[in-house]
């Protein structure tokens, strides 16, 4: 009877083939294990990330300027010293913005720096008040050396849309509007003196009151105009 078996000269190639098959199988299962372990760890990381994100989303965020206009001292929470801090978060046009400030409250006339996310605004006068108008605009007032007030209007991109000048400290803010006044010294009316009636000479100047609406922020409308003793 003829015996079956591997001839000695064929044993080497056969063993080599078997070794290759074993290495392929080991590599397959090892790769599969590594892949499964990688996915398991990534899933855990994603789960932790989701938990952190959910906690951050559901936690209370400190929003500021949600009501009336506030002074810089109120926003800083201090009356003197260096105020260089994050004031909180504001929402303009449904965009969340981190608001920071740097100002020396002992020398406010030196100016200030306002930061809206990555946008910086340099204020060269005395920063006075801030307010959010119609949830779309950041409005703040700046007192200059000549006692004029500049009213700045910024959008959510940190861009100044317009500014207005008032030489009367009678700025009235509402939720979606504000009023300011300007005394035109070149437009005047003279009341002549009358000794018999006890009237002294008086010079009155044109005082105009303007209204700015949030729906047309770059246009001012005249609310009233009359001659008054408004010259400084």
C-alpha positions in Angstrom: 0.0 0.0 0.0 1.3 3.4 -0.9 1.8 5.8 2.1 0.7 9.4 2.0 2.7 12.1 3.6 4.8 15.2 3.0 8.0 14.5 1.4 11.0 15.9 3.2 11.8 18.2 0.4 8.2 19.7 0.6 8.1 20.2 4.3 9.9 23.6 4.2 7.4 25.3 1.8 4.4 23.8 3.5 5.5 25.1 6.9 6.2 28.5 5.4 2.6 28.6 4.1 1.2 27.5 7.4 3.2 30.2 9.2 2.0 32.8 6.8 -1.7 31.7 7.4 -1.1 31.8 11.2 0.3 35.3 11.0 -2.6 36.5 8.8 -5.1 35.1 11.3 -3.3 36.6 14.3 -3.0 39.9 12.5 -6.7 39.9 11.6 -7.9 39.2 15.1 -5.4 41.5 16.7 -6.4 44.3 14.3 -10.1 43.7 15.0 -9.4 43.8 18.8 -7.5 47.1 18.4 -10.2 48.6 16.3 -12.9 47.6 18.8 -10.9 48.9 21.7 -10.3 52.2 19.8 -14.0 52.6 19.1 -14.9 51.8 22.7 -12.5 54.5 24.0 -13.7 57.0 21.5 -17.3 56.4 22.5 -16.4 57.0 26.1 -14.7 60.2 25.2 -17.6 61.3 23.2 -20.0 60.5 26.0 -17.9 62.5 28.4 -17.8 65.4 25.9 -21.6 65.3 25.6 -22.0 65.4 29.3 -19.8 68.4 29.6 -21.5 70.1 26.7 -24.9 69.4 28.2 -23.8 70.7 31.6 -22.4 73.8 30.0 -25.5 74.4 28.0 -27.9 73.9 30.9 -25.9 75.9 33.4 -26.8 79.5 33.9 -24.8 81.9 31.9 -24.2 85.4 33.3 -25.7 87.9 30.9 -25.4 91.6 31.5 -27.0 94.8 30.3 -30.4 93.1 30.0 -32.3 96.0 31.3 -31.6 99.7 31.9 -28.4 101.6 31.0 -25.6 101.0 33.5 -22.7 103.1 34.4 -19.2 101.8 34.1 -18.8 101.8 37.9 -21.9 99.6 38.2 -20.6 97.2 35.5 -17.2 97.0 37.2 -18.7 96.7 40.6 -16.2 99.2 42.0 -15.8 103.0 42.4 -12.1 103.3 42.0 -9.0 101.4 41.0 -8.1 99.5 37.8 -11.1 97.7 36.3 -9.6 95.1 33.9 -12.0 92.2 33.8 -14.6 90.2 32.0 -17.9 92.0 32.6 -20.0 89.1 31.4 -21.9 88.1 28.3 -24.2 90.0 26.1 -26.4 88.9 23.2 -26.6 91.0 20.1 -28.7 89.8 17.1 -28.8 86.3 18.7 -25.0 86.2 18.8 -23.4 85.6 22.2 -20.5 88.0 22.9 -18.1 88.0 25.8 -17.6 91.6 27.0 -14.4 92.7 28.6 -13.1 96.1 29.7 -9.9 97.8 30.8 -10.2 101.2 32.5 -8.6 103.2 35.3 -11.5 104.4 37.3 -9.3 106.8 39.2 -8.4 108.5 35.8 -11.3 107.7 33.5 -10.4 110.6 31.2 -7.4 108.6 30.1 -9.7 106.4 28.1 -10.7 102.7 28.0 -10.6 99.6 26.0 -13.7 97.5 25.3 -13.4 94.0 24.0 -16.2 92.2 22.2 -15.0 88.7 21.6 -11.9 89.3 19.4 -12.8 92.9 18.5 -11.2 95.8 20.4 -12.7 99.3 20.7 -10.6 102.2 21.9 -12.4 104.9 23.9 -10.4 108.1 24.1 -12.7 110.0 26.4 -14.4 109.1 29.7 -16.5 106.0 29.3 -19.9 106.8 30.8 -22.8 104.4 30.3 -23.7 101.2 28.4 -27.0 99.7 27.2 -28.2 97.0 24.8 -30.8 98.4 22.4 -33.5 96.2 20.9 -31.2 93.1 21.5 -29.3 94.2 18.4 -26.9 97.1 19.3 -24.4 97.9 22.0 -24.7 101.6 22.8 -22.3 103.5 25.0 -21.7 107.1 25.8 -18.3 108.9 26.0 -17.7 112.2 27.7 -15.2 114.4 25.9 -13.0 117.2 27.4 -15.3 119.9 26.0 -18.3 118.4 27.9 -19.8 117.0 24.7 -21.1 113.4 24.8 -20.5 111.0 21.9 -23.1 108.2 21.6 -21.6 105.2 19.9 -23.6 102.4 18.3 -22.0 99.0 17.6 -23.4 95.8 16.0 -22.7 92.2 16.9 -19.6 92.1 14.7 -17.9 94.8 16.7 -18.4 97.4 14.0 -19.4 101.0 14.7 -22.5 101.8 12.7 -22.8 105.4 13.6 -22.1 108.0 16.4 -24.1 111.0 17.5 -22.9 114.1 19.5 -24.8 115.7 22.2 -23.7 118.8 24.1 -26.4 118.5 26.7 -26.3 115.8 29.4 -29.9 114.8 28.9 -29.6 111.4 27.1 -32.7 109.2 27.6 -32.5 105.5 26.8 -35.4 103.2 26.1 -35.5 99.5 25.1 -35.6 100.3 21.4 -34.9 104.0 21.2 -33.0 106.9 22.7 -33.3 110.7 22.9 -30.5 113.2 22.9 -30.3 117.0 22.7 -28.1 119.5 21.0 -27.9 123.2 21.7 -27.1 125.2 18.6 -25.4 128.3 19.8 -25.2 129.9 16.3 -29.0 129.8 16.2 -30.3 132.3 18.9 -33.0 134.6 19.8 -32.6 137.8 21.8 -35.2 139.0 24.3 -34.7 142.7 24.6 -34.6 144.3 28.0 -37.7 146.2 29.2 -37.1 148.2 32.4 -40.7 149.1 32.8 -41.7 145.5 32.8 -38.6 144.4 34.7 -37.4 142.2 31.9 -33.6 141.8 31.4 -32.0 141.1 28.1 -31.7 137.3 27.5 -30.2 135.3 24.7 -31.9 132.0 23.9 -30.5 129.3 21.7 -32.1 126.7 19.6 -32.4 123.4 21.6 -33.3 120.4 19.4 -34.3 117.1 20.8 -33.6 114.1 18.6 -35.0 110.6 18.6 -33.1 107.5 17.4 -35.1 104.3 16.7 -33.6 100.9 16.6 -35.4 100.0 13.3 -33.5 102.9 11.6 -30.5 103.3 13.8 -28.6 105.6 11.4 -31.3 108.1 11.0 -32.3 110.8 13.6 -35.7 112.4 13.7 -36.5 115.7 15.3 -38.8 115.3 18.3 -38.9 119.0 19.3 -37.1 122.3 18.7 -37.4 125.5 20.8 -35.4 128.5 21.9 -34.1 128.0 25.5 -31.3 129.1 27.7 -29.1 126.1 26.9 -25.8 127.7 26.0 -22.9 126.5 28.2 
